[in-house]
Every structure is written in structure tokens, then in C-alpha cells.
């Protein structure tokens, strides 16, 4: 099992290109199953989760080809099997997103219950209740969700009793081919949901209210293929900005978008960062200064994202003052705190709240990643610590960050990957 070895104490400085969004690319890959002709996708990141989703499509018979520019063409007309097997689904929660598209397009779907990061309970009952409201018959049998519909799904008025990104995406995709109009209330507003909706519109879907918490989808008879470029990864963007802030550095991030990160940029400015933005770039400069501690509370978009909480906790660990971090989305998502404290951080955990009192410096230590974003926080801590930090179980980080050690090397970090 690979490890990252980091020798800390260097300021980060330089330029790096941001990859396409994993959390956008995965549902968009699922959405290709709705089309009646090939879909060409650009700017997909080269990540384990994307590879797993492509393998899932291939195992169902779907045609997948990759061109010389790393664009991916998906031919859904070649599908022969409507089952998403446990062996593939167990490693990646986003595989549940094929349920709505297969059911809407083919009238039957068998999808294993998904896996992914161990960051708390993320039930799929909202997905299933919504599909049942659209006329699907659903049984849970031996770890599989077995769904079928007699004819087309029917439009429905669906109120989701909690904001769920995956639930919104699954029901949105299913509704595009349903008969009649579907209204999704209390829908997630995340930029990745907007990106999926824009891709569906490019395929011929009729969707109103994109970017709001009420989506109105008028079902159409068919969706066509298209060419679509996936949005930049806002969490990778935020991670590199936060790493530079913790390390008192200056970075220029290219091929990204400041508009999808407003809550994060505001908190970085509060921490003392000088930020400039352009149409496709963000520059952060700490001017050599230690960051100031910030307090934050995670909540659904447009509030502060749960996927950036761990990185800010690591920055607060070396900041001036005390910051309070409140996690409201996932109950186990403060799990990285125990590893940060092993590196000399001063963090007290009270329920879903971390009280972080900054120290002048951390000390390198062997640490173990527990989930995707927690592993990013340990990398940030390693880069600002004295001495050597070894981050184990980095298969978590490879699920969400493309070539993270190479990009950090471009910014001057002393980091390398070694086989386990």
C-alpha cells in the first residue's frame, strides 16, 4: 500500500492547474446512460473513482473509448446488462447514481448498495422514495436495490425532507425521461448539481430552476448525445488554497472558477490571505504571514462545504488564535483530529465541534488517513510540520486528487510517494 513521505517547513509558491471535478464527473458519467447516442466528455479527472465508474459502465456492456486528448466517449446504446455488481459498487458510493438513469431508460435496474468513505450514515432512502413516487416498484434483496417500472416513469411532486446531493442528482436524471412534469423541492444547489443539469440540457432535457432549491423537469421522449466539458474541481481548488495559506505561501491556480468557492474564499481572506481572481484563475498570497484562526460551520451549498472542513482544521492547527469548527453534515467527519493531535496540534473535540487553538508549528509523525478529505488535511499538516511525516493508506486521497504529490512538488513541497 503506497505512502506519502513529506518533509515539512517549506513555503508553497508557484502555479498549478486544477483538474476537472470528480463530484461532477461521476453523475455526468451516470447521465450518459440516458442518451440514445454517444456522449463525449472532456476534462474528466484521472482518478480511481472515475476509473471505477468507467469500469462499471463497461461491465454493463456500455462502450467506453478514450481519445488521445484524454476525452472519454461513452456509447450507451451498447448496454447489455442492467446490474451494477457489488464488486465494483462497494468501493464507491457514487455508483448508486446509475440507478435512476438505467431505470428511466430501460425500465429495470439492479444496483448493489454502495460503499465509499467511512464518514457517517448516508442513507439512500430519499432516492428510493422519490423513484417510488414516480411509479417504480422497488425491492431490497440480498444487498441489491431491484427496481422496475411498467412503462415510463411518471412525473411527480417530490419534497426531499433533507438536502441530499446524490438524491437530487438521481431523481433529476430519472425525471428527464419520465412522462409528465416532476418537481423536486428542497433540491441540493451545489455547483456539481448545476453542472449535471447543464449537461442534461445539452442532451435535450427540459429543466427549469437550475441553481435553485426547486427543480421543474418536463420529461422528454429521448435524450441525445452531446459534447460536454466537466467543471473544475472546487474542492481540489480549495485544498490547494488552504495548503498555501497554512504554509504562508503564494500560489496561482489555473483552470478554475472563483464563483463556485465564495464561502471558502471569504474564510481564507478572514485568515489573512490576499486573494485575486480572474475568469479562470485564483491567486492567493499570504505574504509570508502566519494565518489567523477562523471559525466555521458546515452546511449545504452555498454555505461552507463539509468537504473543506478537514483542510481548514489543519490550517487552524498552525494559525494565530483559536477557531471553532462545527460539522453538521456527517457525524464522523472530525475523525482526522486524533491524527493531527499526534502531530502536536491542540484540538479539543466536543461532539460535532472541534475547538482548535493554533500552535507555532506541528511535528512530523506517522499518520493514517481515514477518508478522502481527512487524508488531504494530513498532507497539509505534514507540509507545515517540522521533520518527516508519513501518511499511510493514501488510496483514500487517490480517490479524489489527481497526482497530488506531483502538483505539490510544482509548488515547492518536499513530498514523494513510496510503495507500501
BELSULFEN-V327016 format. One record per backbone hydrogen bond with DSSP energy under -0.5 kcal/mol. CO is the residue of the C=O (numbers start at 1). NH is the residue of the N-H. If there is no record, write none. Layout:
co->CO nh->NH
co->CO nh->NH
//
This chain:
co->2 nh->394
co->3 nh->418
co->4 nh->6
co->4 nh->391
co->5 nh->416
co->6 nh->8
co->6 nh->389
co->7 nh->414
co->12 nh->250
co->14 nh->252
co->16 nh->254
co->19 nh->233
co->21 nh->25
co->22 nh->26
co->24 nh->28
co->25 nh->29
co->26 nh->30
co->27 nh->31
co->28 nh->32
co->29 nh->32
co->30 nh->33
co->31 nh->34
co->32 nh->35
co->34 nh->223
co->39 nh->41
co->39 nh->74
co->40 nh->228
co->41 nh->72
co->42 nh->230
co->45 nh->47
co->47 nh->51
co->48 nh->52
co->49 nh->53
co->50 nh->54
co->51 nh->55
co->52 nh->56
co->53 nh->57
co->54 nh->58
co->55 nh->59
co->56 nh->60
co->57 nh->60
co->57 nh->62
co->58 nh->61
co->60 nh->80
co->60 nh->81
co->63 nh->75
co->65 nh->73
co->67 nh->70
co->71 nh->67
co->72 nh->41
co->72 nh->74
co->73 nh->65
co->73 nh->75
co->74 nh->39
co->74 nh->76
co->75 nh->63
co->75 nh->78
co->76 nh->79
co->82 nh->110
co->83 nh->85
co->84 nh->112
co->85 nh->88
co->85 nh->89
co->86 nh->90
co->88 nh->91
co->89 nh->92
co->89 nh->115
co->90 nh->116
co->92 nh->95
co->93 nh->96
co->94 nh->97
co->95 nh->98
co->96 nh->99
co->97 nh->101
co->98 nh->102
co->99 nh->103
co->100 nh->104
co->101 nh->105
co->102 nh->106
co->102 nh->107
co->102 nh->108
co->103 nh->107
co->107 nh->149
co->109 nh->147
co->110 nh->84
co->111 nh->145
co->117 nh->119
co->119 nh->332
co->124 nh->128
co->125 nh->129
co->126 nh->130
co->127 nh->131
co->128 nh->132
co->129 nh->133
co->130 nh->134
co->131 nh->136
co->132 nh->135
co->134 nh->154
co->136 nh->138
co->137 nh->148
co->139 nh->141
co->139 nh->146
co->141 nh->144
co->143 nh->113
co->144 nh->141
co->144 nh->146
co->145 nh->111
co->145 nh->147
co->146 nh->139
co->147 nh->109
co->148 nh->137
co->149 nh->151
co->153 nh->179
co->156 nh->158
co->156 nh->183
co->157 nh->159
co->158 nh->160
co->158 nh->185
co->159 nh->161
co->164 nh->168
co->164 nh->188
co->165 nh->169
co->166 nh->170
co->167 nh->171
co->168 nh->172
co->169 nh->173
co->170 nh->174
co->171 nh->175
co->172 nh->176
co->173 nh->176
co->173 nh->177
co->174 nh->177
co->175 nh->178
co->176 nh->220
co->178 nh->180
co->179 nh->155
co->180 nh->219
co->182 nh->184
co->182 nh->217
co->183 nh->158
co->183 nh->185
co->184 nh->215
co->185 nh->160
co->190 nh->193
co->190 nh->194
co->191 nh->195
co->192 nh->196
co->193 nh->197
co->194 nh->198
co->195 nh->199
co->196 nh->200
co->197 nh->201
co->198 nh->202
co->199 nh->203
co->200 nh->205
co->201 nh->204
co->203 nh->224
co->205 nh->207
co->206 nh->218
co->208 nh->216
co->209 nh->212
co->213 nh->186
co->213 nh->187
co->215 nh->184
co->215 nh->217
co->216 nh->208
co->216 nh->218
co->217 nh->182
co->217 nh->219
co->218 nh->206
co->223 nh->36
co->226 nh->40
co->228 nh->42
co->228 nh->230
co->231 nh->21
co->232 nh->234
co->233 nh->237
co->234 nh->238
co->235 nh->239
co->236 nh->240
co->237 nh->241
co->238 nh->242
co->239 nh->243
co->240 nh->244
co->241 nh->245
co->242 nh->246
co->243 nh->247
co->244 nh->249
co->245 nh->248
co->248 nh->288
co->249 nh->286
co->250 nh->14
co->251 nh->284
co->252 nh->16
co->252 nh->254
co->253 nh->282
co->254 nh->18
co->257 nh->260
co->258 nh->261
co->259 nh->262
co->261 nh->265
co->262 nh->266
co->263 nh->267
co->264 nh->268
co->265 nh->269
co->266 nh->270
co->267 nh->271
co->268 nh->273
co->269 nh->272
co->271 nh->292
co->273 nh->275
co->274 nh->285
co->276 nh->283
co->280 nh->255
co->280 nh->256
co->281 nh->278
co->282 nh->253
co->283 nh->276
co->284 nh->251
co->285 nh->274
co->286 nh->289
co->291 nh->320
co->296 nh->326
co->297 nh->304
co->300 nh->303
co->304 nh->299
co->305 nh->308
co->306 nh->309
co->306 nh->310
co->308 nh->312
co->309 nh->313
co->310 nh->314
co->311 nh->315
co->312 nh->316
co->313 nh->317
co->314 nh->318
co->315 nh->318
co->316 nh->319
co->317 nh->359
co->320 nh->293
co->321 nh->358
co->323 nh->356
co->324 nh->296
co->324 nh->326
co->325 nh->327
co->325 nh->354
co->326 nh->298
co->326 nh->328
co->330 nh->333
co->332 nh->335
co->334 nh->337
co->335 nh->338
co->336 nh->340
co->337 nh->341
co->338 nh->342
co->339 nh->343
co->340 nh->343
co->340 nh->345
co->341 nh->344
co->343 nh->363
co->345 nh->347
co->346 nh->357
co->348 nh->350
co->348 nh->355
co->350 nh->353
co->352 nh->327
co->353 nh->350
co->353 nh->355
co->354 nh->325
co->354 nh->356
co->355 nh->348
co->355 nh->357
co->356 nh->323
co->356 nh->358
co->357 nh->346
co->362 nh->386
co->365 nh->390
co->367 nh->392
co->370 nh->118
co->371 nh->375
co->372 nh->376
co->373 nh->377
co->374 nh->378
co->375 nh->379
co->376 nh->380
co->377 nh->381
co->378 nh->382
co->379 nh->383
co->380 nh->384
co->381 nh->384
co->381 nh->385
co->382 nh->385
co->383 nh->9
co->383 nh->10
co->384 nh->362
co->386 nh->364
co->387 nh->8
co->389 nh->6
co->389 nh->391
co->390 nh->367
co->390 nh->392
co->391 nh->4
co->392 nh->369
co->393 nh->396
co->394 nh->398
co->395 nh->399
co->396 nh->399
co->397 nh->400
co->397 nh->401
co->398 nh->48
co->401 nh->403
co->401 nh->404
co->403 nh->407
co->404 nh->408
co->405 nh->409
co->406 nh->410
co->407 nh->411
co->408 nh->413
co->409 nh->412
co->411 nh->13
co->413 nh->415
co->414 nh->7
co->416 nh->5
co->418 nh->3
//
